[in-house]
Amino acid sequence: MSIELDKHFRYNYTIGILNGAIFGFVDALIAPSLTLAVFITTLGGSSLLVGLMAAIYNGGWFIPQFLISHRLQQLPLKKPVYTGAAAVRIVSWFFIVLATYWLGATHQALLLAIFFVLMTVYSLAAGVAGNPFMAIVAKVIPIPRRGSFFSWREFSGTAMGLLAGYLVAVALSPERNLSFPQNFTLIFLVAFGAIGAGLILFTLVHEPRETITGESITFGQQVRAARGIVRQNHYYRRYLLTRFVVAAGDLATPFYAIYATRQLGAPDSIVGLYIGITTLSALLATPILSYISDRRKLRWILLLAATMTATIPFLALLFGLLPTSNAAPYAFGIIFFAYGIGRTAANVAFPTFLLNLAPPEQRTLYIGFTNTVLGVATFIPVVGGLFLDLFGFTFLFLITLTAALGGLWLAVGLARAHTPTY
């Protein structure tokens, strides 16, 4: 560890965890598979649009990263790129709040269109920030502490998610007399404040200047370099395929809450309960995963993530075989309990695997290419929405289970392989 890195390590470590806490709160508050799914259906949006929003929210973060990686690789400081993207994200959410308040009651179709445009801008800006964020983390957090760093980001974020679940439940509860659009305006206003705080906080990280030894390269050269690492790095190729197929197991993720409200008779306010259950399970899992990670058992966490991904659609299929009752929507919470564990395990295992296997001089290339490829996978829920509209929930859950089992099989192979570490 360099003198500069040692001097600022605790400060940067703390800033990174606080940033994770805030964005854990944001992700729970505006979860595409929960809160935003209800928002879109309230505006008359179809299942296809619900899946599209999940794709935009997640895919926007992934897709731009490779497109800017060749430029970012030549910058001794990555934080200015992060800061510029942060400004765009804050402005986008400011206009989402205004549009929801002014148009929600009278121009719902227009609001739906504006919301999708602004969320696309926000998500793409998040993607531009994603590569510098990961590059900065790799610079300021040494390898032995990366597993615990991501684990504690998850822990603090999921703890804040309990508060988010409570706020959503309150805002959407009929007893609170908050009608549409006031209820979602309140949720989005809180999200706007949290997003601004989290982004500004991370700009305070002390990023060490790195020495750039290579010559500047074009995007075409970066593409050829990416093809080269896929051909030559067998372990990275295996990692990329595994992560892509495991991501395909999220085909039905945006629709589990919709299933509860449509098929099980649950009220919209149950979304708050599901957020709370997801958060609680992640909260319980995080310290255990951190302990395992720090003891060099990252493979175990990877297998847990893949196992939970397959368990969720299996449980959903079981609920389709059971008789409907008043208790069914609450028992359905087990889906979100498993999801919280699986999501936490994936958020610890996959980024840590990537940072560990990427050589420092090619780190932005590995990060950018990986996340852009995975950006394609995030559009899989759009197909899920189409399947749901055409064939129903049972078919959707069966296809999801098939994909998730394929991901589990690949994860077992990846866990058995030798891991190169830089």
JODA-V551950 format. One record per pair of residues at least 6 apart in sequence whose ideal C-beta (glycine too) atoms are under 6 Angstrom apart, sorted by sequence separation. I is the first residue (numbers start at 0). J is the second residue. D is the distance in Angstrom with one decimal. If there is no record, write none. Layout:
i=<I I>
j=<J J>
d=<D D>
This chain:
i=<29 169 259 102 103 170 229 102 140 291 357 387 39 291 386 39 171 98 170 288 383 36 39 256 98 170 170 353 35 314 31 31 95 94 311 31 91 311 310 311 91 91 307 88 307 308 307 88 87 304 84 304 303 304 84 84 300 304 81 300 301 300 81 80 81 297 77 297 276 280 284 77 77 277 281 285 71 269 276 280 284 288 63 245 248 276 280 251 277 64 68 273 277 281 55 59 63 245 265 356 358 55 59 62 63 263 42 60 64 263 355 56 60 64 44 55 59 263 42 60 138 259 135 259 319 104 103 255 316 99 315 99 100 312 99 312 313 99 312 96 95 96 309 96 308 309 171 172 171 309 92 168 305 92 305 167 168 167 305 89 164 167 242 302 301 164 163 164 302 85 301 161 164 298 161 160 82 157 235 157 158 157 253 11 78 250 76 246 154 76 153 247 251 19 23 27 34 75 243 250 254 23 75 258 16 20 24 28 150 16 19 20 23 27 75 19 23 41 73 150 16 20 24 150 224 0 73 147 150 225 251 38 251 146 147 69 146 251 69 250 69 250 248 247 248 248 29 244 245 28 244 25 244 25 241 24 25 241 21 241 21 22 21 237 18 18 234 17 18 234 14 14 153 11 153 11 150 7 149 53 149 149 50 3 49 146 145 145 36 137 32 36 32 36 31 33 137 134 37 37 130 133 130 33 130 33 33 27 27 72 71 68 68 68 65 64 65 64 65 64 61 62 61 62 61 58 61 58 57 58 54 54 54 53 54 50 51 50 50 50 49 47 46 47 46 46>
j=<35 175 265 109 110 177 236 110 148 299 365 395 48 300 395 49 182 110 182 300 395 49 52 270 113 185 186 369 52 334 52 53 117 117 334 56 117 337 337 338 120 121 337 121 340 341 341 124 124 341 124 344 344 345 127 128 344 348 128 347 348 348 131 131 132 348 131 351 332 336 340 134 135 335 339 343 130 328 335 339 343 347 123 305 308 336 340 312 338 126 130 335 339 343 118 122 126 308 328 419 421 119 123 126 127 327 107 125 129 328 420 122 126 130 111 122 126 331 111 129 207 328 206 331 393 180 180 334 396 180 396 183 184 396 184 399 400 187 400 187 187 188 403 191 403 404 267 268 268 407 191 268 406 194 407 270 271 271 410 195 271 274 349 410 410 274 274 275 414 198 414 275 278 414 278 278 202 278 356 281 282 282 380 139 206 379 206 376 285 208 285 379 383 152 156 160 167 208 376 383 387 157 209 392 151 155 159 163 285 152 155 156 159 163 211 156 160 179 211 288 155 159 163 289 364 141 215 289 292 368 395 183 396 292 293 216 293 399 218 399 221 402 402 402 403 406 190 405 406 190 406 190 409 193 409 193 194 410 193 413 196 197 197 413 197 200 416 200 201 419 203 204 343 204 346 205 347 205 347 253 350 351 253 207 253 351 351 354 253 354 252 256 253 257 253 256 362 363 267 270 363 366 366 270 367 273 274 274 278 363 363 363 364 367 367 367 368 370 371 371 370 371 373 374 374 374 377 377 377 378 377 378 380 380 381 380 381 381 383 384 384 384 384 385 387 388>
d=<5.8 5.8 4.2 5.7 5.7 5.8 5.5 4.1 4.9 5.6 3.6 5.0 5.5 6.0 4.8 5.3 5.6 5.7 4.5 5.4 5.8 4.9 5.9 5.8 4.8 5.2 5.2 5.9 5.5 5.5 5.2 4.1 5.0 5.6 5.7 4.5 4.9 5.2 5.2 5.8 4.9 3.9 5.2 5.2 5.2 5.3 2.8 4.7 4.0 5.4 4.5 3.7 4.4 3.9 4.3 3.8 5.0 5.6 4.8 5.4 4.2 4.3 4.4 4.6 6.0 5.9 3.7 5.9 4.5 4.3 4.7 4.8 5.4 4.4 3.9 5.7 5.7 5.7 4.5 3.4 4.9 5.2 5.7 5.4 3.9 5.3 5.1 5.8 5.7 5.8 5.9 4.6 4.0 4.3 5.6 2.4 3.7 5.7 3.5 5.5 5.2 5.4 4.6 5.7 5.1 4.7 4.7 4.6 5.3 4.6 4.8 5.6 4.7 4.2 5.8 5.3 5.2 6.0 4.5 5.3 5.9 5.2 5.3 5.2 5.6 5.8 2.4 5.4 4.9 5.2 4.7 5.6 4.5 4.6 4.9 4.1 5.7 5.5 4.1 4.8 5.7 5.2 3.8 5.3 4.6 5.3 5.1 4.6 4.5 5.1 4.4 5.5 5.3 5.4 4.3 5.8 2.4 4.2 3.7 4.9 5.0 5.7 5.7 5.7 5.6 3.3 6.0 3.5 5.5 3.8 5.6 5.9 5.8 3.9 4.8 3.3 5.1 4.9 5.9 3.7 5.6 4.5 5.0 4.3 4.9 5.3 5.8 3.9 3.6 5.8 4.8 5.5 5.4 2.8 1.7 3.5 5.7 4.6 5.2 4.3 5.8 5.7 5.3 5.5 5.0 3.5 3.6 4.0 5.6 5.6 5.6 5.4 5.1 3.7 5.7 4.9 5.5 6.0 5.7 5.4 5.5 5.1 5.1 3.3 5.9 5.5 5.0 5.1 5.8 4.4 5.1 5.5 5.8 3.1 5.3 5.2 5.8 4.2 5.5 4.2 3.7 6.0 5.1 4.0 3.2 5.0 5.2 5.2 3.6 5.3 4.2 5.7 5.4 5.0 4.2 5.6 5.7 5.4 5.5 4.6 5.8 5.1 3.5 5.4 5.4 5.4 5.9 5.9 4.5 5.9 6.0 5.2 5.0 5.2 5.5 5.9 5.2 4.0 5.0 4.2 5.7 5.9 5.6 4.8 5.2 5.1 5.3 5.9 5.6 5.3 5.0 5.6 4.2 5.8 5.9 5.0 5.6 5.4 5.3 5.7 5.9 4.8 5.4 4.8 5.0 5.9 5.8 5.2 5.9 4.5 4.9 4.7 5.4 3.0 3.9 4.1 4.7 4.2 3.5 5.5 4.2 5.4 4.9 3.4 3.2 4.5 6.0 3.6 3.9 5.5 5.2 4.2 5.5 4.3 5.1 3.9 5.1 4.4 5.1 3.0 5.7 4.0 4.2 5.6 4.5 5.0>
